[in-house]
C-alpha cells in the first residue's frame, strides 16, 4: 500500500516541477564539488529518507531526483540510479526495515542498538558504493 501510494506522489512531484526544483537546488549547492561528492550526498539523502520510509517507496521517491540531477550535470544516469538503489537498501540504522524488525523483539534490541551498529555499516557501504559505482558505471 505504501509503495502504491508513493507512485502517484512521485508522479505529482515530477509534473509540478518539484523534482526539477530539487535537482536544481542540489546542483546549485554542490555543482562545483565534483561527481563523487554529489553521489555521496545523494546516498546520504536516500539513507536519511530510508530512516522513515520503506526501501522500495524510498527508491520510488528519490530515483526521479537522481535522474534529473544526472541530466542537470550532463552525466550518465546509471551511476546516480545505482547509488539510490544501493542507498535505499542500506537501512541499517533503524528497526523500521522489515528484516530489522523481525529480529528486534527476538534479540531484545533497542533503537539505539541499531544506530550504534548500523552507522558504521552505512559509512562502509557508502564509501564502497561511491568508490565502485562510477568505476563500474562511468559518468
TORZARO-435392 format. One record per residue (C-alpha): residue in three letters; x, y negated, z. Coordinates in steps of 0.001 Angstrom, whole numbers, padded with zeros to 6 digits. Example, Ala and Ser with C-alpha at 12.3 -4.5 7.8 and 13.67 -1.06 7.14 Angstrom:
2
> res,xx,yy,zz
> Ala,012300,004500,007800 .
> Ser,013670,001060,007140 .
***
This chain:
139
> res,xx,yy,zz
> Unk,000000,000000,000000 .
> Unk,002820,-002375,000855 .
> Unk,004567,-001814,-002469 .
> Unk,001305,-002200,-004373 .
> Unk,000705,-005452,-002510 .
> Unk,004183,-006754,-003283 .
> Unk,003908,-006226,-007049 .
> Unk,001272,-008967,-007523 .
> Unk,003225,-011165,-005129 .
> Unk,006355,-010758,-007272 .
> Unk,004377,-011472,-010437 .
> Unk,002865,-014575,-008833 .
> Unk,006319,-015817,-007829 .
> Unk,007515,-015333,-011379 .
> Unk,004523,-017030,-013032 .
> Unk,004523,-020035,-010702 .
> Unk,008251,-020641,-011119 .
> Unk,009264,-019553,-007635 .
> Unk,011780,-017050,-008996 .
> Unk,013451,-019674,-011193 .
> Unk,013453,-022120,-008300 .
> Unk,015195,-019592,-006022 .
> Unk,017741,-018674,-008701 .
> Unk,018481,-022329,-009473 .
> Unk,018911,-023084,-005770 .
> Unk,021328,-020166,-005359 .
> Unk,023353,-021258,-008392 .
> Unk,023428,-024843,-007114 .
> Unk,024550,-023612,-003708 .
> Unk,027095,-021035,-004894 .
> Unk,027715,-021828,-008576 .
> Unk,031412,-022580,-008196 .
> Unk,032005,-019772,-005709 .
> Unk,032585,-017030,-008244 .
> Unk,030575,-013946,-009108 .
> Unk,031850,-011776,-006240 .
> Unk,030702,-014241,-003590 .
> Unk,027377,-014614,-005385 .
> Unk,026943,-010815,-005360 .
> Unk,027838,-010709,-001655 .
> Unk,025298,-013442,-000912 .
> Unk,022623,-011617,-002904 .
> Unk,023477,-008452,-000967 .
> Unk,023130,-010280,002371 .
> Unk,019826,-011892,001391 .
> Unk,018444,-008499,000371 .
> Unk,019643,-006868,003599 .
> Unk,018092,-009658,005689 .
> Unk,014749,-009262,003927 .
> Unk,015128,-005498,004415 .
> Unk,015079,-006006,008171 .
> Unk,011391,-006787,007891 .
> Unk,010219,-005155,004647 .
> Unk,010411,-001575,003396 .
> Unk,013200,-000925,000850 .
> Unk,011031,-000448,-002238 .
> Unk,008993,-003592,-001571 .
> Unk,012211,-005462,-000844 .
> Unk,013627,-004473,-004225 .
> Unk,010393,-005498,-005947 .
> Unk,010733,-008963,-004414 .
> Unk,014447,-009561,-004940 .
> Unk,015135,-007951,-008355 .
> Unk,013411,-010783,-010292 .
> Unk,015522,-013332,-008394 .
> Unk,018683,-011334,-009180 .
> Unk,017814,-011128,-012867 .
> Unk,017058,-014856,-013041 .
> Unk,020305,-015540,-011203 .
> Unk,022237,-013496,-013766 .
> Unk,020515,-015405,-016573 .
> Unk,021394,-018757,-014926 .
> Unk,025041,-017690,-014734 .
> Unk,025068,-016220,-018236 .
> Unk,026193,-012872,-016839 .
> Unk,025079,-009305,-017366 .
> Unk,022024,-008458,-015260 .
> Unk,023261,-004949,-014433 .
> Unk,025612,-005746,-011527 .
> Unk,023013,-008022,-009951 .
> Unk,020250,-005408,-010195 .
> Unk,022509,-002643,-008871 .
> Unk,023593,-004805,-005923 .
> Unk,019955,-005405,-004999 .
> Unk,019181,-001688,-005250 .
> Unk,022123,-000806,-003028 .
> Unk,021366,-003562,-000527 .
> Unk,017693,-002612,-000335 .
> Unk,018855,000886,000614 .
> Unk,021095,-000459,003391 .
> Unk,018515,-000646,006160 .
> Unk,020918,000492,008856 .
> Unk,020287,-002245,011422 .
> Unk,016635,-001667,012206 .
> Unk,014302,001202,013077 .
> Unk,011775,-000097,010528 .
> Unk,013111,002126,007738 .
> Unk,011295,005482,007720 .
> Unk,014403,007675,008246 .
> Unk,015497,005483,011149 .
> Unk,012020,005535,012659 .
> Unk,011958,009341,012549 .
> Unk,014965,009630,014877 .
> Unk,014181,006636,017106 .
> Unk,011956,008435,019585 .
> Unk,013733,011791,019361 .
> Unk,017096,010194,020158 .
> Unk,015628,007693,022632 .
> Unk,017288,004879,020665 .
> Unk,016613,001219,021343 .
> Unk,016573,-001597,018820 .
> Unk,020000,-002772,019963 .
> Unk,021476,000653,019218 .
> Unk,020556,000284,015554 .
> Unk,022092,-003175,015411 .
> Unk,025307,-002128,017156 .
> Unk,025902,000866,014876 .
> Unk,024207,-000458,011731 .
> Unk,026007,-003786,011411 .
> Unk,029444,-002232,010748 .
> Unk,027832,000150,008248 .
> Unk,026235,-002776,006418 .
> Unk,029586,-004602,006274 .
> Unk,031315,-001486,004912 .
> Unk,028542,-000821,002366 .
> Unk,028567,-004448,001232 .
> Unk,032351,-004529,000855 .
> Unk,032424,-001308,-001163 .
> Unk,029411,-002320,-003265 .
> Unk,030670,-005808,-004099 .
> Unk,034087,-004386,-004993 .
> Unk,032937,-001430,-007107 .
> Unk,029730,-002555,-008807 .
> Unk,031396,-005217,-011021 .
> Unk,034095,-002707,-011872 .
> Unk,031522,-000113,-012980 .
> Unk,029091,-002658,-014491 .
> Unk,031143,-005649,-015680 .
> Unk,029730,-009158,-015686 .
***
